[in-house]
């Protein structure tokens, strides 16, 4: 059997073991600077084709179903006229709310084009995906430290497309035992080169928000062990906030006596088992750029170690577990169910062990 055909069959088998690929949540679809006023872009993700455009007048971002309700032309290849998107085929115009502004339809033909809630969020364009077509039940929080200038933009990294289901990243946060096995080795930041004689000791925890049900936290205090000796002075604290189903994840790194780094990691499903992954980070003004790059690069090096596992594994509905593991995984999966509000979509795969 040709290698490509074998790989496809293997991926199909893997996909069938997982929950549905597109949980409800906010998803990054572009960088804010990539769509300027008067510009439109075609985006394919979440099983949809979307025309994303920015008004020439207000600068508002909007996202509509890509195909014109008239004769089906792709609106993303039209033009932005003021605050409207004009179809390239017959010149029909729709506003950012999906209303047909030109031509005028008869009163017995009420119609509104499907639209997605779209926002600019700290340099990223996000849309809300709902399997039931409902409004977003929550909005992403403002980041006061960025708004007030305490943290400033420092960089971005586009990781491209990786083979994984979006739930893997969240499940990873409650799998404490793999931290020693996979992430105990120190690596040169931005690479997979191992640094001999240095290990990372992890002290992880996972917990839910008391008031906001769509938020979960992962906390980790990491300390270096060099030639068997632990150096407490190397300790660094990281707080990871899941703002939904793993589609938008906020990292906060606290570097003692120096400052803070905030990073967003986003996952957008372009296919059922394929995610577009992007990173964007900010830092205190007193944090040197090279240090911010070192911290972020160290995380990304560790993250890449998981990719080789994720792209080959299946999803176990009821995994065998060592003593004490199953309870936390079950809690996480119960929390995750909210992002699949339609029981018919659950397929039984997300109910926990």
TIMAR-357878 format. One record per residue (C-alpha): residue number from 1; x negated, y, z. Coordinates in Angstrom, 3 decimals. Last residue first. Layout:
REM residues N
  num         u         v         w
  NUM         X         Y         Z
...
***
This chain:
REM residues 353
  num         u         v         w
  353    13.277     7.996    32.456
  352    14.752    11.259    31.279
  351    17.866    12.174    29.355
  350    16.064    13.358    26.248
  349    16.386    10.450    23.853
  348    20.066     9.685    24.271
  347    20.854    10.838    20.742
  346    20.772    14.378    21.992
  345    22.392    15.899    18.924
  344    25.854    14.595    19.766
  343    25.505    16.182    23.191
  342    25.395    19.649    21.608
  341    23.623    21.926    24.095
  340    20.122    20.671    23.165
  339    17.931    23.365    24.753
  338    19.622    22.703    28.101
  337    18.236    19.147    28.045
  336    14.724    20.443    28.801
  335    15.421    20.821    32.525
  334    16.498    17.172    32.754
  333    13.349    16.235    30.829
  332    11.101    18.137    33.235
  331    12.701    16.592    36.286
  330    12.320    13.106    34.795
  329     8.651    13.751    34.034
  328     8.142    14.883    37.624
  327     9.797    11.758    39.047
  326     8.083     9.339    36.673
  325     4.506    10.055    37.721
  324     4.683     9.117    41.430
  323     3.410     5.551    41.110
  322     2.088     4.900    37.632
  321     4.594     5.039    34.834
  320     6.198     2.803    32.262
  319     7.927     5.073    29.807
  318    11.699     5.231    29.473
  317    12.502     7.304    26.383
  316     9.007     6.822    25.026
  315     8.154     9.228    22.220
  314     5.627     8.003    19.649
  313     1.933     8.790    19.304
  312    -0.369     9.462    16.325
  311    -0.224    13.243    15.838
  310     0.010    13.872    19.569
  309    -3.181    12.037    20.494
  308    -5.502    13.754    18.026
  307    -3.869    17.067    18.913
  306    -4.575    16.740    22.638
  305    -8.292    17.497    22.263
  304    -7.365    20.611    20.305
  303    -5.839    22.112    23.446
  302    -9.172    21.843    25.291
  301   -11.002    23.783    22.577
  300    -8.132    26.295    22.516
  299    -8.449    26.851    26.281
  298   -12.202    27.434    26.035
  297   -11.701    29.812    23.127
  296    -9.245    31.885    25.150
  295   -11.683    32.185    28.049
  294   -14.716    32.844    25.815
  293   -12.854    35.358    23.622
  292   -11.809    37.298    26.730
  291   -15.411    37.200    27.928
  290   -16.723    38.459    24.584
  289   -14.207    41.303    24.620
  288   -15.408    42.475    28.015
  287   -12.629    42.587    30.645
  286   -12.408    46.105    32.108
  285    -9.551    47.156    29.817
  284    -7.480    44.248    31.099
  283    -6.739    41.701    28.407
  282    -4.287    40.861    25.610
  281    -3.907    37.716    23.525
  280    -2.213    36.261    20.446
  279    -2.200    32.561    19.528
  278    -0.367    30.842    16.683
  277     0.831    27.290    15.990
  276     2.922    26.240    12.971
  275     4.404    22.917    14.001
  274     4.927    19.660    12.089
  273     6.947    16.619    13.110
  272    10.435    17.702    12.022
  271     9.188    20.295     9.565
  270     8.158    23.952     9.800
  269     8.657    23.747    13.556
  268     7.418    26.981    15.172
  267     5.091    26.760    18.168
  266     3.826    29.908    19.875
  265     0.949    30.555    22.271
  264     0.998    33.965    23.922
  263    -2.030    35.106    25.901
  262    -2.491    37.363    28.908
  261    -5.983    37.980    30.300
  260    -6.683    39.493    33.699
  259    -9.495    41.345    35.440
  258   -13.066    41.236    36.658
  257   -13.333    40.578    40.412
  256   -11.806    37.109    40.052
  255   -10.682    36.181    36.520
  254    -6.913    35.627    36.506
  253    -5.652    33.954    33.344
  252    -1.991    34.432    32.443
  251    -0.601    32.262    29.670
  250     2.799    32.813    28.056
  249     4.496    30.092    26.005
  248     6.982    30.750    23.203
  247     8.380    27.734    21.310
  246     7.845    25.442    24.289
  245    11.567    24.903    24.890
  244    12.269    28.293    26.513
  243     9.909    30.890    27.929
  242     7.462    28.302    29.288
  241     5.186    30.220    31.662
  240     1.555    29.157    32.162
  239    -0.315    30.423    35.219
  238    -4.103    30.010    35.131
  237    -6.436    30.440    38.089
  236   -10.222    30.379    37.883
  235   -12.716    28.772    40.278
  234   -16.409    29.216    39.461
  233   -17.212    30.328    43.018
  232   -16.089    26.914    44.274
  231   -19.081    25.249    42.644
  230   -18.579    21.485    42.877
  229   -21.749    19.370    42.700
  228   -21.849    16.208    40.604
  227   -24.322    17.484    38.035
  226   -22.203    20.616    37.625
  225   -18.545    20.529    38.721
  224   -16.607    23.545    37.563
  223   -13.313    24.614    39.120
  222    -9.858    24.902    37.558
  221    -6.705    26.065    39.329
  220    -3.654    25.160    37.306
  219    -0.064    26.376    37.383
  218     2.685    25.226    35.017
  217     5.924    27.159    35.098
  216     9.451    26.672    33.783
  215    11.930    29.223    32.423
  214    15.346    28.669    30.789
  213    17.096    28.404    34.162
  212    16.200    31.898    35.289
  211    16.896    32.289    39.041
  210    14.637    29.928    40.991
  209    12.173    29.382    38.136
  208    11.054    25.774    37.820
  207     7.864    24.054    38.971
  206     4.713    22.309    37.747
  205     1.404    21.935    39.616
  204    -2.221    21.369    38.597
  203    -5.548    21.225    40.534
  202    -8.095    20.543    37.803
  201   -11.820    19.773    38.133
  200   -13.804    20.588    35.020
  199   -17.002    18.674    34.278
  198   -20.507    19.808    33.392
  197   -23.497    17.469    33.055
  196   -23.364    17.593    29.260
  195   -21.486    20.330    27.353
  194   -19.291    18.682    24.753
  193   -18.956    20.210    21.291
  192   -15.297    20.376    20.258
  191   -15.566    24.028    19.255
  190   -13.864    27.372    19.991
  189   -15.489    27.457    23.436
  188   -18.318    24.931    23.989
  187   -16.687    22.058    25.788
  186   -16.393    21.038    29.438
  185   -15.123    17.511    30.011
  184   -12.270    16.901    32.437
  183    -9.641    17.698    29.849
  182    -8.856    14.288    28.365
  181    -9.175    11.751    31.223
  180    -9.017    14.140    34.174
  179    -6.174    16.176    32.715
  178    -4.375    13.043    31.518
  177    -3.231    12.212    35.044
  176    -1.275    15.456    35.419
  175     1.270    14.685    32.716
  174     3.722    17.394    33.751
  173     2.308    20.054    31.399
  172     1.882    17.579    28.536
  171     5.635    17.079    28.414
  170     5.962    20.759    27.521
  169     3.462    20.574    24.660
  168     4.871    17.287    23.397
  167     8.419    18.676    23.100
  166     7.504    20.538    19.894
  165     6.939    17.326    17.943
  164     3.406    17.027    16.609
  163     1.322    17.283    13.454
  162    -0.410    20.669    13.383
  161     0.074    23.537    10.968
  160    -2.219    26.554    11.059
  159    -4.238    27.511    14.133
  158    -3.789    31.248    13.628
  157    -5.922    33.023    16.209
  156    -5.297    36.514    17.512
  155    -7.227    39.249    19.276
  154    -7.721    41.860    21.975
  153    -4.490    43.801    22.478
  152    -4.504    45.869    25.648
  151    -3.452    45.077    29.223
  150    -2.947    47.908    31.723
  149    -1.336    49.961    28.962
  148     2.031    50.472    30.641
  147     3.929    48.314    28.151
  146     1.250    45.631    28.292
  145     1.334    45.283    32.101
  144     5.136    45.570    32.029
  143     5.658    42.561    29.813
  142     9.326    42.717    28.870
  141    11.126    39.435    29.276
  140    12.425    37.310    26.404
  139    16.176    37.304    26.036
  138    18.718    34.789    27.242
  137    21.917    33.126    26.050
  136    20.999    33.905    22.394
  135    24.172    34.258    20.372
  134    25.858    31.047    19.135
  133    25.360    29.293    15.800
  132    25.809    25.853    17.338
  131    22.253    24.602    16.762
  130    21.018    28.015    17.885
  129    17.747    29.483    16.608
  128    16.733    32.907    17.899
  127    14.290    34.798    15.714
  126    10.882    36.195    16.587
  125     8.592    38.690    14.850
  124     5.293    38.993    16.739
  123     3.165    42.002    17.672
  122     4.364    42.297    21.241
  121     7.913    41.107    20.507
  120     9.672    42.450    17.420
  119    13.180    41.033    17.350
  118    15.521    38.974    15.199
  117    18.943    37.534    16.000
  116    19.659    35.258    13.070
  115    22.135    35.932    10.262
  114    24.651    33.972     8.216
  113    26.215    36.208     5.585
  112    29.507    37.815     6.605
  111    32.615    37.345     4.502
  110    36.174    38.589     4.331
  109    37.639    37.741     0.894
  108    41.352    38.622     1.196
  107    40.470    42.288     1.704
  106    38.910    42.494    -1.749
  105    35.137    42.826    -1.839
  104    33.275    46.088    -2.379
  103    30.106    45.535    -4.352
  102    27.945    46.419    -2.458
  101    27.910    46.569     1.349
  100    28.196    42.847     2.036
   99    27.755    42.397     5.779
   98    24.907    40.159     6.962
   97    24.066    42.187    10.067
   96    20.878    43.519     8.461
   95    22.829    44.963     5.547
   94    23.680    43.171     2.323
   93    23.467    44.487    -1.246
   92    24.538    42.797    -4.480
   91    22.222    43.759    -7.323
   90    23.159    40.962    -9.716
   89    20.141    38.629    -9.661
   88    17.436    40.283    -7.529
   87    19.784    40.611    -4.515
   86    19.380    43.895    -2.642
   85    18.577    43.970     1.063
   84    19.963    46.987     2.887
   83    18.584    49.511     5.393
   82    17.209    51.814     2.725
   81    16.951    49.632    -0.383
   80    14.863    46.543     0.330
   79    14.211    44.570    -2.819
   78    14.911    41.025    -4.021
   77    12.745    37.929    -3.865
   76    13.815    37.121    -0.311
   75    17.420    37.247    -1.517
   74    17.074    33.893    -3.265
   73    19.878    33.685    -5.819
   72    22.971    31.703    -4.838
   71    25.587    33.133    -7.166
   70    27.516    35.498    -4.879
   69    26.746    34.412    -1.322
   68    23.038    35.208    -1.920
   67    20.656    32.593    -0.591
   66    18.019    33.375     2.031
   65    20.235    33.174     5.099
   64    19.513    36.456     6.833
   63    16.822    37.813     9.171
   62    16.537    41.481    10.162
   61    13.740    43.727    11.465
   60    14.575    47.347    12.241
   59    12.164    49.929    10.831
   58    14.946    52.506    11.055
   57    14.950    53.875     7.493
   56    12.990    51.466     5.311
   55    14.635    48.527     7.060
   54    12.482    45.450     7.600
   53    13.185    42.142     5.897
   52    13.285    38.412     6.640
   51    15.000    36.173     4.082
   50    15.419    32.713     5.622
   49    15.308    29.137     4.417
   48    16.343    26.714     7.144
   47    15.322    23.346     8.584
   46    13.678    25.081    11.527
   45    11.246    26.761     9.111
   44    11.023    28.309     5.641
   43    10.350    32.038     5.530
   42    10.753    34.285     2.451
   41     9.512    37.818     3.033
   40    10.931    41.310     2.596
   39     9.267    44.738     2.709
   38    10.742    48.247     2.962
   37     9.240    48.940     6.386
   36     6.282    46.572     6.904
   35     6.453    42.806     7.206
   34     3.027    41.336     8.039
   33     2.442    43.813    10.856
   32     5.028    42.129    13.076
   31     3.297    38.761    12.752
   30     5.592    36.129    11.341
   29     8.243    33.498    12.179
   28     7.856    33.190    15.957
   27    10.668    31.180    17.480
   26    13.196    31.882    20.253
   25    15.192    28.877    21.439
   24    17.560    26.011    20.686
   23    15.782    22.717    20.049
   22    14.709    21.952    16.452
   21    13.205    18.478    15.976
   20    16.003    16.281    17.341
   19    14.704    14.058    20.180
   18    11.868    11.671    19.292
   17    11.725     7.943    18.450
   16    12.959     8.425    14.873
   15    10.099    10.822    14.120
   14     7.462     8.187    14.868
   13     8.976     5.735    12.385
   12     9.153     8.451     9.744
   11     5.538     9.388    10.417
   10     4.431     5.781     9.892
    9     6.352     5.520     6.638
    8     4.725     8.710     5.403
    7     1.243     7.516     6.389
    6     1.726     4.216     4.543
    5     2.834     6.066     1.419
    4    -0.246     8.307     1.555
    3    -2.636     5.395     2.163
    2    -1.400     3.468    -0.873
    1     0.000     0.000     0.000
***
